[in-house]
């Protein structure tokens, strides 16, 4: 699961945040660097997540799912 700009998502553990939309992707230019996404949720707060399944802190493992 790789998130792209415009994907609609929800968080499994924080339903009070509401649905979210990916508003930004950031890719590291360095080999082995992070790939981050910013998600704007219905509660009005933007939250950042790691967008790399090889990382144990990936947004998927944190509970973010595409809807």
Backbone bond lengths (Angstrom), bond angles and torsions (degrees), N, CA, C in turn:
res aa  C-N    CA-C-N  psi(-1)  N-CA   C-N-CA  omega(-1)  CA-C   N-CA-C  phi
1 X - - - 1.443 - - 1.532 108.92 -
2 X 1.293 116.45 110.30 1.457 121.33 178.32 1.516 107.64 -116.35
3 X 1.314 117.31 122.88 1.463 120.96 -177.85 1.522 111.06 -82.87
4 X 1.326 115.14 140.66 1.455 122.49 178.28 1.521 108.91 -126.73
5 X 1.318 115.73 159.81 1.464 120.52 179.02 1.525 109.06 -55.61
6 X 1.321 115.18 133.18 1.462 121.74 179.14 1.514 114.40 96.92
7 X 1.351 118.21 -16.28 1.466 119.77 177.71 1.515 110.21 -61.96
8 X 1.329 116.13 137.86 1.463 122.24 174.40 1.529 106.98 -94.31
9 X 1.334 116.47 134.69 1.461 121.22 -175.55 1.526 110.63 -136.61
10 X 1.327 114.22 170.06 1.465 122.03 170.27 1.520 107.13 -142.86
11 X 1.316 116.10 160.92 1.459 120.81 177.79 1.518 107.69 -108.34
12 X 1.322 116.36 129.59 1.464 121.41 -175.73 1.526 113.17 -63.91
13 X 1.323 118.15 -34.31 1.464 120.84 -174.93 1.523 114.30 -97.83
14 X 1.322 117.93 -15.19 1.464 120.83 -176.03 1.524 110.81 -124.96
15 X 1.318 115.91 67.42 1.467 120.48 -178.32 1.525 112.05 -63.46
16 X 1.341 117.78 -22.74 1.464 120.56 179.46 1.529 111.84 -65.99
17 X 1.348 117.90 -18.59 1.456 120.63 176.93 1.517 110.88 -70.37
18 X 1.338 117.17 -23.85 1.458 121.57 -175.60 1.523 110.57 78.90
19 X 1.322 114.92 -168.64 1.457 119.61 177.46 1.519 109.72 -75.44
20 X 1.314 115.15 159.15 1.451 120.02 178.77 1.513 111.08 -133.77
21 X 1.322 114.90 165.35 1.457 120.85 176.16 1.518 108.63 -132.33
22 X 1.326 116.17 134.31 1.465 121.17 177.81 1.527 107.60 -69.84
23 X 1.337 115.98 120.92 1.464 120.50 -176.72 1.521 112.84 -110.11
24 X 1.341 117.72 -12.36 1.463 119.80 179.87 1.524 110.48 -158.42
25 X 1.327 115.41 142.38 1.464 123.18 171.65 1.519 107.27 -119.33
26 X 1.313 116.91 137.88 1.464 120.95 175.17 1.515 108.31 -128.24
27 X 1.326 115.36 127.63 1.465 121.68 179.35 1.515 108.93 -114.61
28 X 1.307 115.92 135.36 1.459 120.73 175.62 1.523 109.44 -73.43
29 X 1.306 115.87 142.17 1.459 119.90 176.08 1.531 110.89 -86.37
30 X 1.313 116.37 -9.61 1.464 121.11 178.75 1.524 110.10 -91.20
31 X 1.326 116.03 141.14 1.450 119.74 177.85 1.526 109.95 -62.62
32 X 1.315 116.38 131.49 1.462 121.27 -179.47 1.518 113.48 83.23
33 X 1.328 117.56 4.80 1.467 121.32 -180.00 1.520 111.76 -78.43
34 X 1.312 115.40 172.80 1.463 122.02 -177.50 1.522 112.91 -76.84
35 X 1.312 114.38 153.78 1.449 123.01 166.89 1.524 104.99 -120.21
36 X 1.312 116.77 119.64 1.457 121.40 -176.63 1.517 111.15 -115.90
37 X 1.328 116.41 153.42 1.456 122.16 171.09 1.520 108.53 -128.37
38 X 1.324 115.23 145.55 1.463 120.76 171.73 1.510 107.19 -108.54
39 X 1.333 115.22 134.10 1.457 121.64 -177.82 1.521 108.57 -122.67
40 X 1.325 115.72 127.96 1.457 121.62 175.68 1.523 107.70 -96.02
41 X 1.341 115.48 116.36 1.462 120.90 -179.30 1.522 110.55 -93.85
42 X 1.324 115.70 163.44 1.474 121.47 -178.53 1.518 113.27 -60.28
43 X 1.331 117.97 -21.56 1.466 119.67 178.85 1.529 111.33 -77.22
44 X 1.351 117.11 0.61 1.449 121.58 175.36 1.520 115.16 89.54
45 X 1.315 117.83 3.23 1.460 121.21 -177.50 1.526 109.64 -107.22
46 X 1.339 115.93 133.16 1.466 121.37 174.09 1.521 108.52 -89.08
47 X 1.325 115.24 133.43 1.454 120.61 179.13 1.525 108.55 -126.45
48 X 1.326 116.84 144.32 1.460 122.31 -178.51 1.516 110.50 -106.24
49 X 1.330 114.74 142.32 1.457 121.66 -179.45 1.519 109.29 -138.06
50 X 1.327 115.79 152.90 1.463 121.54 173.56 1.524 107.56 -77.24
51 X 1.326 116.58 134.41 1.466 122.26 -175.49 1.532 109.52 -114.76
52 X 1.335 115.80 58.96 1.460 121.23 -177.04 1.527 108.92 -146.98
53 X 1.328 116.73 111.11 1.467 120.76 -177.07 1.525 113.37 -64.16
54 X 1.323 118.19 -17.73 1.461 121.30 177.79 1.526 112.33 -78.05
55 X 1.329 116.43 -8.42 1.458 121.88 -179.10 1.533 108.59 -101.76
56 X 1.319 117.85 131.43 1.466 121.82 -179.63 1.513 114.30 -63.09
57 X 1.338 117.55 -16.56 1.457 121.80 178.94 1.532 111.85 -100.74
58 X 1.323 116.76 19.25 1.464 122.25 -179.09 1.529 110.92 -58.09
59 X 1.324 115.64 150.13 1.467 120.70 -179.49 1.534 111.68 -57.41
60 X 1.318 118.04 -33.97 1.461 121.02 178.97 1.520 110.77 -62.92
61 X 1.324 116.29 -46.38 1.471 120.53 179.83 1.538 111.16 -70.04
62 X 1.320 116.27 -24.16 1.466 120.86 178.14 1.530 111.73 -78.27
63 X 1.337 117.79 -15.54 1.449 120.62 176.45 1.518 115.63 115.61
64 X 1.317 119.18 7.80 1.465 121.86 178.40 1.523 108.83 -84.69
65 X 1.345 115.97 129.37 1.462 121.62 -179.68 1.518 110.77 -131.57
66 X 1.327 116.37 142.11 1.468 121.74 174.66 1.534 108.20 -72.49
67 X 1.322 115.18 139.20 1.480 119.63 176.99 1.505 110.38 -113.01
